[in-house]
């Protein structure tokens, strides 16, 4: 009898020893159901690997300020004041400057050398609001 040579990366070894977490398996089943066939599901995965979805407007704004995502920008920020429909934030940048920005229209009011200067620079319409 000749023994079959099984390498650590062969499908036989992978199927025997790898465990797919239930949440991943559920997402895979949803993709398969939505795609309609295993071939289309595989094509969707291959496409996602080579053509990631475009960044959201929020993430693009955060990247312009040097953050990897809007979430990381938001977590690094402090709410200063709010005005009708706008919340103004101050955030320390990697350049040792502070930026003033709002979450409504994703604009900045400028960069400043200190947090105090940044807070003073919040537009006057925000200072007149509830904050």
C-alpha positions in Angstrom: 0.0 0.0 0.0 1.3 3.4 -0.8 0.4 6.2 1.6 -1.0 9.5 0.3 1.2 12.4 1.0 -0.8 15.2 2.8 0.8 18.6 3.2 -0.2 21.0 6.0 -2.0 23.2 3.5 -3.8 20.5 1.5 -7.6 20.5 1.5 -7.7 17.2 3.4 -5.7 18.7 6.3 -7.6 22.0 6.3 -11.0 20.3 6.4 -9.9 18.0 9.2 -8.3 20.6 11.5 -9.7 24.1 10.7 -12.8 25.2 12.5 -15.0 27.9 11.0 -16.6 30.1 13.6 -20.4 30.0 13.6 -20.8 33.7 12.8 -18.5 33.4 9.8 -20.4 30.3 8.6 -23.7 32.2 9.0 -22.4 35.1 6.9 -21.0 32.7 4.3 -24.5 31.1 4.1 -26.1 34.5 3.7 -23.7 35.4 0.9 -24.4 32.1 -0.8 -28.1 32.6 -0.5 -27.9 36.2 -1.9 -25.5 35.3 -4.7 -27.5 32.3 -5.9 -24.7 29.9 -6.5 -21.3 29.0 -5.0 -19.6 30.3 -8.2 -21.2 33.8 -7.9 -20.5 33.9 -4.1 -16.8 33.1 -4.8 -16.8 35.8 -7.5 -18.2 38.3 -5.0 -15.5 37.4 -2.5 -12.7 37.6 -5.1 -14.1 41.0 -6.3 -14.2 42.3 -2.7 -10.5 41.3 -2.2 -9.4 43.3 -5.3 -11.9 46.1 -5.4 -12.9 47.3 -1.9 -15.9 49.4 -1.4 -15.3 53.2 -1.6 -14.8 54.9 1.7 -17.8 56.8 3.1 -17.8 60.6 3.1 -17.2 60.5 6.8 -14.2 58.2 6.5 -12.8 60.4 3.7 -13.1 63.5 5.9 -11.3 61.6 8.8 -8.5 60.5 6.5 -8.0 64.1 5.4 -7.3 64.9 9.0 -4.9 62.0 9.4 -7.2 59.4 11.0 -7.9 55.9 9.7 -11.7 56.2 10.0 -14.5 58.4 11.1 -14.8 56.3 14.3 -11.2 56.9 15.2 -11.6 60.6 14.6 -14.7 60.7 16.7 -13.1 58.8 19.5 -10.1 61.2 19.6 -12.4 64.2 19.7 -14.1 66.2 22.4 -17.5 67.9 21.9 -17.2 71.6 22.6 -20.5 73.3 21.8 -23.6 72.6 19.8 -25.7 74.9 17.7 -28.9 74.2 15.9 -28.1 71.0 13.9 -24.3 71.2 14.5 -22.1 69.7 17.1 -18.6 71.3 17.1 -15.5 69.2 18.2 -11.9 69.8 18.9 -9.3 67.2 18.0 -5.6 66.9 18.5 -3.8 66.2 15.3 -0.5 64.3 14.9 1.1 67.6 13.8 0.8 69.0 17.3 -2.1 71.2 16.1 -5.7 71.2 17.1 -8.6 71.2 14.6 -12.1 72.5 15.1 -14.8 70.6 13.0 -18.5 69.8 13.0 -20.4 66.6 12.4 -23.2 68.2 10.4 -21.5 69.3 7.2 -18.0 67.8 7.9 -16.1 71.0 7.7 -13.3 72.4 9.7 -13.0 75.9 11.2 -9.2 75.8 11.1 -6.2 74.4 12.9 -4.8 76.0 16.1 -1.7 75.6 18.2 -3.5 74.8 21.5 -6.8 73.3 22.6 -7.8 76.6 24.2 -7.2 78.5 21.0 -9.2 75.9 19.1 -12.1 76.2 21.6 -12.1 80.0 21.3 -12.3 79.6 17.5 -15.6 77.8 17.4 -17.8 79.8 15.1 -19.9 82.4 17.0 -23.2 81.0 15.8 -22.2 77.9 17.8 -21.4 79.9 20.9 -24.8 81.4 20.8 -26.4 78.0 20.8 -27.0 75.7 23.7 -23.7 74.4 24.7 
